[in-house]
Amino acid sequence: MTNKISILTVFLMVLGTSIFAQKEDPILFTVEDTPVRVSEFKYIYDKTNGEEADYSKASLEEYLDLYEKFKLKVQKARDMKLDTIPSLQQELAGYRQQLADSYLLDREVVDKLVEEAYNRKKQDADISHIMVAVAPNAASSAEKAAMEKIRAVQSQLTKGEQTFEQLAKEYSDDSSSKGNGGRVGYITAILPNGFYALETAAYDLEVGKVSDVVRSDFGYHLVKLNDRRPARGEMEVAHILIRKDKDGTNAERAKAQAMKIYQQLQDGANFEDLAKQISEDKLTKGKGGYLGLFGVNKYEDSFEDAAFALAKDGDISKPVETVAGFHIIKRISKRGVQPFKDMKGRLEQKIRQDGRFELAKQSMVERIKQENNFTQTASVLNSFKDTLNSDFLTFKWRVSEKKPKSILFNLGSDYRATLGDFMDFAQKAARKRISEGRSGKTPQEVADELYQDFINAQVLKYEEQQLEEKYPDFKSLMREYEEGILLFEATKMLVWDKASQDTTG
């Protein structure tokens, strides 16, 4: 049996009138004492009808009738106890795990990083830096020495003993920029993997300010923001190059030849034909001078500035001088920052392959720990580590059947992780135990790494259990899938199977 309130009331509710604005979520109808609330109906109505969800009285009445029948069929499946079948429960649990894994990371990590990257891509940042080189996995002594050096440079800068540019020329290990006082030039997000902290410094700084020390895969940096401008985007070009000698002795002659070619183009000569005949860039002349798309800081400033100064497709620049020689540039197309919906997929793919993803994931874990009063008992872990020997770094190490119940850490009001839980986790992580042991780490060091992995896994698992409460959309997706499974199974048993067995039917 169903009980329902009038469709006119529903119509008022979904249009956001004062009734729907109430804090309560009114019950639309019930099926065997199970309430179906207005928010549930509105969610499924919007999702099913898409752009055709016009909230007309006729549309609402039609869909309400369909949804009532759907709910009655689901209730029939529950009456048949289909929701107690282990195989269906396992299918639902498997779906929930898959959905939870992606949903939590997408909402808490990926979506935020994509939005951040997109906002950064709207601007180019002109930076300088001072770098003290040190490898990503350097020994602690090398890390300490590098940090001491960069801090000493920072101290000199703070005292005003030398300018940033002077210190860069004297101390920076970046040979490509130190001669320019550390100036890198304009950059744009997303920087290569391993440079997220440097990118963040560049986009968070005020113009003229210097960052605190940041770490990249190349070493420690002090970053100075020189300027910021609207993003140039990317330019697709072709060029004709007349080279200079390395000593520059033929510069005037090369310039004169380039000017002659430019005049021919102004008189109507075909750019691609001239490029194939005259250009001294062997890599592009066979393609009519085609260079393809490029963004900021790929070529010399003079070349980049001239290319982006071209106002429309087909425009040709006057000869532009670089270290290589004189270029005549033809604009083929320009690509600015695309709408978010068009870039979202590409940005998401990049971010999932970038180190910033793991950093943000760890930051999320720390936030969850803090919000849920994470506490741990260090003595329990230390006592366990004291028992470890070289067997821990082999397949021979096993957990005894009688697992310790000592509490390792607490999370929230009701979650307890025991030493036995961690030992199970460590046993399953045999591949990591062995590979880390082969790298020269002690059993205790490997145990510490595994313990951090264990904490991260358990914290994420704990948060996943709260998804229905925190995210109504997740709760709705799970309800849809559960009811879909039940309806499919009931229809199979009561309709399709019977039809295949009953020739008259």
N, C-alpha and C positions, 0 to 999 in steps of 0.2 A: 504493500500500500504506500502511496505517496501523499504528502500534504504539501501545499504550496501557497505562497502569497501571490497576490494578483500580478499579472504581467505589467500592469500600469505602474505598480510600485517598483518593479524591477527596472522599468524604463526610466523612472525618475532617478533611481539609484545609480545606474550605470552612466547617466549623464552628469553625475557629480553634484546632485542637489544636496540639500542639507541633510537628508536622511543618510546618503552615502558618506557624507563628510563626518558622520559620527564615528567615534573611536571604535564602537562595536562593529563586527562584521556580520550583518544580519543573515539569518537562515532563509534560504530561498525555498527549499523543499526538503523533505526527509524521506528516506527509504529504509524501512525497518529500523526506525529510530536513529539512523545514521544521517547527520545533517549535511546538506550541500549548501554552502554559503555563497553569497553574492560574489565574493572575490574569486572563487573557483569558477563560477559560471562565466564571469567577465573574462578571465584568463583564457578559458577554452574557446569562448566565442570569438575573441580577438585573434587567437592563434589560428583557428580554423578558417575564419572568413577573410583574414588579411585585410587588403585594401577595400574589400566589399563590406566590411563591418560598419554599416551605416547607422546602427542602433534604431532603425525604424521599428514601429510596433509589430508589423508583419514579420520582419526578420527575426526579432526577438522571440515572438511566439512560436515561429517555426523551429528555431534552434532549441528553444526550451523544451518543446515536445520531443525532439530528437534526443536531447540530453537526458530527459527523464527515462525514456525507453532504454537508453544505453545503461543508465544506472540500475535499472530494474534487471537487466541481463547480467550485470556484474554481481548484483545481489543473489541472483539465481546460482551463479558460479560459487559464491560463498556458501550458500545453502547446501551445495553439493560437496562442500568441504575441500574444494580444489585448492584453496589457499593453504591447506595443510600438507599438500603433496611435497615430499622432500626435493624432488627434481625441479619443481617450479620454484620452490624457495631458494634453491641453489642458483637457478638461473637469474632470479631477481637480485640475489646477493652479489653475483658476479657483475651484473649490469651496474649495480650501485657502486661497486668498487671502481670500475672503469670510469664511470661518470664522476665520482668524487675525486679521483686522482687528477683528472683534467680540470674539473670545475674549480677546485680550490686554487690550483696554481694559475689557472687562467684569470680568475677574479682578483687574486691577491698579488700575483707577480706579473704575468704576461701583459694583462690589460694596462696596468700602470706603467710598465716599461715602454709599451708601444706608444702610449699617449705622451710620455716624456720624450721619447725619441722623435716623434712627429713634431712636437712643439720646438724642439731644438733644431730640427731641420729647416725651420722657418728663418733661421738666422745663421750667418757665418761669423765666426769669431777669429779675430786676428790675435795670435798669441806669440809670446816668446817663452823660452824655458831655459833653466839650468839643470843639467842632468848629471848625476853621479851613477855610473853604470854598475850594476850588480845583477847576476843571473837570478831567475825566478826561484830556483831551488839551491841557492848558494849556501855554503856552510855558515853557521851562526856567526863565526868570527868575521867573515866577509860582509855579512849583513850589518854587523855592528860597526865595522870600519866605514862602510858606505854611509850609514846613518850619521855617524859622527862628522863626516866630511860635509854632508849637505846641511847639517845643523850649524856647522861653523860658518858656512857661506851665508846661511840665513841670518846668523847673528851679525855678521859684517853688514849685511843689507839693512837690518833693523837699526844699527848704530849710525848708518849713513856714511860709513867709511868709504864706500865705493858705490857707483850706480849699478843697477841690475845688468846693464850692458857690459860694463867693465868686468864684473864678476863672472858673467857668462864667458867672455873671451878668455879669462884666466883659468876658470875651474871646470867649465862644462865638458863632459865627455862626448857630447854630440858634435862630431866633426862637421856635419853638414850645416849647422846653424851657429856654432860658436863664433865664427868669423863675422857674422852679422849681429853680434851682440845677443845671440840666442834667439833671434827672430825666426819663427817657423813660417809665419804668414797666416793666411786665412784657412781655417778648417771648418768642416761641417760634420754633424753627426750622420751616421754612426761611425766612430773611429774603429780601427782594426781591433780584433780581440786582444785583450790584455791592457787596453788603454782607457777603460771606462772611468777610472778615478781621475785621469787627466782630462778627459772630456767633461766630466762633471765640474771640475775646477774651472775650466774654460767658460762654461755656460752659467755658472753660479756667481762668478766674480763680477765686481763693478769695474768699469773701464779705468785703467791706471793702477789697479790693485794687484797685489801678489798673493798667491795662495800659500797655505801651509804646505808642508812636505806631503807629496802624494806618491804612491807606488804604482809602477807599471811593470810589465814583463821585462823591460829594459833596465830598470833601476829606479832611483829616487829623483823626484823633480820638484823644482819651484816653478810655478807657472805665473806668468804675467799677462793680463788681458790688455792689449793695446787698443782694440777697437771692436765694434760690433756693427753689423749692417744687415739689411734684409737679404735673405739667401739668394744667391745668383742662380741656383739650380744647375742645370746641365746644358751644354751647347754642343750641337752636332755640326762639325765643320769639315772642310777640305782645305788644303793649302798648297801653295807652290813655294818651294824653298830654293834660294840662291845662297850657297854656303860662303862663309868667310874662311880665310886661312886661320890657323890657330893663333898666329901672332898678329892677326888683324891687318896685315899689310895690304890686302886687296879689298878692304872694307868699302872704300869709296867706289871702286869699280863694281863690286857686288851690289851696292846700293843703286848705282846708276842702271845696272842691268835689270834689277827688280822694278825700278820706276818705269823702264821701257816696257816691261811685260804688263805692268799695271795700266799703262796707257793703251796698250793693245786691247786689254779687257774692256776698257772704257769705250773703245771704238767698236766693240761688238764681237771680239774674238771669243771662242768657246773656252771656258775655264778648264774643263776636263781634258780637252785636247791639248791645251798648252801645258797642263800639268804633266801629261804623259810624255810630251816632247822635251820639256825644259827643266822640270823640277829636279833638284839634286837630292831629294829624299828618296832613296832607293826602296824603302819599305812601302811608300804610298803612291809613287808616281804611276805604277801600273794600274792603280785603282782610281786614276783621275785625281790624285791628291787626297783621297778620302782618309780622314783621321778618326772619324767616329765621334761618339759622345764623350765628353769629358766634363769633370766638375772642378771645383776650386782646388788650388794648390797642386795641380798635376803638372802644369807647365809654368814657365817663367811668368812673372807678373805682367811684363809688357805684352806677351802673347795673349794671356788670359784677358787682360783689360781690353785689348783691341778686339778680340773675338766677342766679348760680351757687350761691347759698345755698338756692334752692328744691330741696326734697328729692326730689320725684317729679313725673312728668309730670302736668299738670293743676293743679299748685299755683299759687297766685296771691300775689304780694307785696303788702305794704302800700305806700302811696304812697312813692316814692323821688325825692328832689330831685336835679336836675342843672341845668346852666346854662339848658337849654331850658325846664324846668318840672318838673312832678310826673308821674311815670310809675307806672302799675300794670302789673306784668309777669306774664305767664302763661307757665309752662314747657310747651313742647310735647314736646321730647325733648332728650336729652343724648347727645353722642357723645364718648367718651373716646378714648384712644390705642388704636387697633385692633391686633390681632395682626400681627406682622411680615409674615406671608404675605399678609395682606389689603392691606397698605399698600405693599408692595415695588414693585408696578407703578407706582403713582402717584408714589412718591418717585423712582423711576428716570427717569420721564418729566420730572419737574421738574428733576432734576439734569443731565440731558443738555442742557437749555435754559439752564442757569445757568453763570455765569462760573467757578464753582468747578471745573467739569469740565475746562476748559482749564488752570486752575492745577494741578490734580492730575495731569493728563496731562504737563505740563511737569516737575512734580516727579518723576514716574516716569522721564521721559527722563534727568533729571539723575542719578537713582539708577543707571540702566543704564550711563550713561557712567562713573560712578565705579567700579562693579563690574567694568567691562571695560577699565579703564586707558585711557580716552579721552585722546589727545594730539593736538595740532594744530600746524601750521607756519604761524604768523601771517604770515611774510614772503611766502609764496606767494600768500595772499589779498590782501595789501597791494599786491604787484606787479601783480596782475590789476586791482585797483581803480584804480591809477594810469593804466591804459590806457583807462579808460571816459570817454566823452563823452556828449553829449545823445542820440546814437543809441540808447544803451542803454535809454532810456525810450520807445522807439518799436518798431513792428513791423519796422523796417528792420534791427535788430541781429540778426546771425546768427553761429553758431559755425562756424568753418572745419572742413574735413574732417579736417585733421591736428590732433587734439586733444591738448592738453598732458597729460603723464603725471606732472607734479609732484604729490607727495603733499600733500593738504590736511589730512587727519587719519587717525589709526589707531584701531581699535576692536578689542579682543580680541587674540587671537594671530595672526589671519589676515585681518582685514578692512582694506582700504586704500581710501580715497576720494580720487580724483584731481581736479585742477583741471578736467580735461575732463568728468568726471562732473557737477561743479557747473555748468559752462557749459551742458551739455545741459539740466539742471534749470532754469536761469535762462531759457533760450530758450523752454521750454515754458510758463513762467510769465509770458507776455507781458501778459496781462490785468493782473496785479498790478504789473508794471514800469510800465505806462502809467498806471494809476490812481494809484499812489504818486507818480509823476513829476508828475502834474497837481496833486497836493496841495502842491507846492512843494519836495519833497525832492530832494536831489542824486543823481546816479547812484551815488555812493559810499554814501550812506545807504540807498538802495534795495538795493544789492548786499549790504550788511550784513544787512538784514532777510531777503533771500532766502537768504543763507548760513545763518542760524539755522533757517529753514524746511527747508533741505536737510539740516542736521545732524539735526533732529528726525525727518525722514522716514527717513533712513538708519539712525538708531539704533533706531527702531521696527521697521524691516525686519530689522535684525540680530537683535533680540530675538525676532521672529516665527519666525526660522529655528531658534530653540532650543526652540520650544514642545513638540515631541514629547518632548524630553529632560526638560523641567521639569514638564510636566503629563501624567500618564498618561491622563487622560480625553480630552485632545486627540488623543493618539496613537491611542486606541481609536476615536474618531470618524472619524479619517482612514482607519484600517484598514477600518472598516465601509463607508465610502463607496467606497473603492477596490474592495473585494471585491464590493460590490453592483453596481458598474458592470460588472465583469468577468462576474459571473454573469448579469446581464441580457443582455449582448451574446452570451454563449455560448448561453443559452437561446433567444434570438432566432434565431441561426444554425442551431442543431441541432434545435429543436423547432418554433417558430412559423412560420419561413420554410418549412421542409420540409412542415409540415402544410398550408400554403396552396398549395403546389405539387404535392402528392401527393393526388389525389382519394381513392385507396384508404385512405391514412393518415388 
